[in-house]
Amino acid sequence: MKAAYWIKPIFLVVCLTLLSLTLFGAKQKAERELYRKE
């Protein structure tokens, strides 16, 4: 029962980290595409 207390926060942190990394990667890719066009 106690384990659930610290598993949930870690799970949330991992999800948020993956989400931010995905968004950051997409942003960098878009910037690179714009840079290539000019």
C-alpha positions, 0 to 999 in steps of 0.5 A, a space after each residue: 500500500 505504501 508503495 503506491 504513494 511514491 510510484 504515482 509521483 514518479 510516474 507523473 514526473 516521467 510522463 511530464 518529462 517525456 511530454 516535454 522532451 517530445 514537444 521540445 524535439 518537435 519544436 527543434 525539428 520545426 525550427 530546423 525545417 524553417 532554417 533550411 528553407 531560407 
